[in-house]
Amino acid sequence: MFEQSLYAVTTDRNADSAQKPGTIQQILGNQDYENLKFDLSPDGKTIAIQRPNRSNVEDIGLWVLRPESAPTAQKLLNRPAGEFAIAPDSATIANPQADGIAILSLTPNIKPLDFIPSFRRIFSFTPDGRQSAMLKDNSDFTHVLTRFSTSVATLMQLLSIHKIISIPVALLMIETEDTAMPYPYPN
C-alpha cells in the first residue's frame, strides 16, 4: 500500500502570497484512497490523480483536484486511468481506454470530447497542444511511436518497435522527413 499524500509548497515566485516561502500544506490525504499517479495542469490550477479505494479494490478511478477553488477531490472516471496526461489547455486530459485514447474534459460529469482508436499510451503534448506523441499497437504485435497532429488529424510514424522498451523523452522531439499519413493510420 502507498502512503502518499499531496502537498502544496509555497515559493517566493508569487509576490502576492501571504505565506512565507517554504510553507507546506497537505492538500490531499490518503485515509480512504491511495494516491498513485498524478499530473499537474500547465496552468498549475488542477491536479489529476489516479486513486484506488483502500477498502474496495474495484473502486478505482481518476480524480480531479482544484485546491484553490474546490478543496475536495472529485471523481472524474470510475475505472483505472493508466498513463494519462493533462493537455496544455489545462481543461482536457488524454486517458487511455481498452481500445484507444479518450480525450476528456477535466470537468466531472461531461461526456468524452473525442476518442482516438487503436492507441494505448500517450507520452506528451507539444506546448501548444496541437501535437502529441502516442504509442499504437498493431495486430502483428509491433508497436509504433507516432506523432499525432490534432489540427489536421494526421499521424506520422516516428519509430516501429517489436517489443516495448523504455523510450527517453528526448526521443519524442525527433523530427523526421517521413510524410504524414492521413488519420486513421493504416495497419
C-alpha positions in Angstrom: 0.0 0.0 0.0 1.1 3.5 -0.8 1.0 6.2 1.9 1.5 9.1 -0.4 -0.3 12.4 0.2 -0.2 15.5 -1.9 1.2 18.8 -0.6 1.4 22.4 -1.7 4.7 24.2 -1.0 4.9 27.9 -1.3 7.8 29.5 -3.1 9.0 33.1 -3.4 7.8 33.3 -7.1 4.4 34.6 -6.1 4.8 38.1 -4.6 1.1 38.3 -3.8 1.2 35.2 -1.4 0.6 36.0 2.2 2.5 32.9 3.2 6.3 32.8 3.5 8.3 30.6 1.1 8.7 27.0 2.2 5.2 26.7 3.8 4.0 23.1 3.4 0.2 22.4 3.4 -1.4 19.0 2.8 -4.0 19.3 0.0 -5.0 15.6 -0.4 -4.6 12.9 2.2 -4.6 9.1 1.9 -7.1 8.0 4.6 -9.7 6.3 2.4 -7.9 6.3 -1.0 -4.3 5.7 -2.1 -2.8 8.4 -4.3 -1.0 6.8 -7.2 0.0 8.6 -10.4 -0.8 12.3 -10.7 -0.4 15.1 -13.1 -0.4 18.9 -12.6 -2.0 21.0 -15.3 0.2 23.5 -17.1 -1.6 26.5 -15.5 -0.9 25.0 -12.1 -4.6 25.1 -11.0 -5.7 21.4 -11.5 -4.3 18.1 -10.4 -5.5 14.8 -11.9 -4.9 11.7 -9.6 -5.4 8.0 -10.0 -6.9 6.8 -6.7 -7.9 3.3 -5.6 -10.2 2.8 -2.6 -8.3 1.2 0.3 -11.2 -1.0 1.3 -12.7 -1.8 -2.1 -10.2 -2.7 -4.9 -12.9 -2.4 -7.5 -13.4 1.3 -6.7 -10.5 2.9 -8.6 -10.7 6.0 -10.7 -9.3 9.2 -12.0 -10.0 12.1 -9.7 -9.6 15.9 -10.2 -8.5 18.4 -7.5 -8.5 22.2 -7.8 -7.0 23.3 -4.5 -7.7 27.0 -5.0 -11.4 26.7 -6.0 -12.7 23.3 -4.7 -10.6 21.9 -1.9 -12.2 18.4 -2.2 -11.2 16.0 -4.9 -14.0 15.0 -7.4 -14.1 11.6 -9.2 -13.8 12.0 -13.0 -13.8 8.3 -14.0 -14.8 5.1 -12.4 -12.0 3.0 -13.9 -8.2 2.8 -13.8 -6.6 5.7 -15.5 -3.4 4.3 -16.9 -0.8 6.7 -18.3 -2.9 9.8 -18.5 -1.7 13.3 -19.4 -3.3 16.7 -19.0 -3.3 18.7 -22.2 -1.6 22.2 -22.4 -5.0 23.9 -22.4 -5.4 22.8 -18.8 -9.0 21.9 -19.5 -8.7 18.4 -21.1 -7.0 15.2 -20.3 -5.9 12.3 -22.6 -6.8 9.0 -20.9 -6.0 5.5 -22.3 -9.0 3.1 -22.5 -9.1 -0.5 -23.6 -9.4 0.3 -27.3 -7.9 3.8 -27.7 -7.3 7.1 -26.0 -10.2 9.2 -24.8 -10.0 13.0 -24.7 -11.9 14.1 -21.6 -12.9 17.3 -20.1 -11.4 17.9 -16.6 -14.9 19.0 -15.5 -16.6 16.0 -13.9 -19.9 14.6 -15.5 -19.1 15.7 -19.0 -19.1 13.2 -21.9 -15.8 12.4 -23.6 -14.8 15.1 -26.1 -13.0 12.9 -28.6 -11.7 9.3 -29.0 -8.6 8.2 -30.8 -8.9 4.4 -31.5 -6.0 1.8 -31.6 -3.6 3.8 -29.3 -2.7 2.6 -25.9 -0.4 5.3 -24.4 0.2 9.0 -24.7 3.6 10.3 -23.8 3.3 14.0 -24.1 1.9 17.0 -25.9 3.7 19.9 -27.6 3.4 23.1 -25.6 0.7 24.4 -28.0 -1.3 21.2 -27.7 -1.6 20.7 -31.4 0.5 17.5 -31.5 1.2 14.6 -29.2 3.4 11.5 -29.1 1.4 8.3 -28.8 2.1 4.6 -28.9 -0.1 2.4 -31.2 -0.3 -1.4 -31.0 -0.5 -3.2 -34.3 -2.1 -6.6 -35.0 1.3 -8.1 -35.8 2.4 -7.3 -32.2 4.7 -4.4 -33.2 4.3 -1.0 -31.5 4.6 2.3 -33.3 5.6 5.6 -31.8 3.5 8.2 -33.6 3.2 11.9 -33.8 -0.5 12.8 -33.9 -1.5 16.2 -35.1 -4.9 17.4 -33.9 -5.1 20.4 -36.2 -5.1 18.4 -39.4 -5.9 14.9 -38.0 -2.8 13.3 -39.3 -0.4 10.7 -37.9 3.4 10.4 -38.6 5.2 7.2 -37.7 8.4 8.1 -35.8 9.6 4.6 -34.7 8.4 1.0 -35.0 9.5 -1.5 -32.3 8.9 -5.2 -31.8 8.8 -5.1 -28.0 8.0 -2.4 -25.5 11.1 -0.6 -24.4 11.7 2.5 -22.3 11.7 5.5 -24.6 13.6 8.5 -23.4 11.7 11.8 -23.5 14.4 13.3 -25.8 13.3 10.8 -28.5 9.9 12.5 -28.6 11.5 15.6 -30.1 12.9 13.9 -33.2 12.0 15.4 -36.5 11.7 13.1 -39.4 11.4 13.6 -43.1 8.7 10.9 -43.5 5.5 12.2 -44.9 2.5 12.5 -42.7 -0.1 9.8 -43.2 -3.8 10.5 -43.0 -5.7 9.5 -39.9 -6.6 6.8 -39.1 -3.2 5.2 -39.5 -3.4 2.1 -41.7 -2.4 -1.2 -40.1 
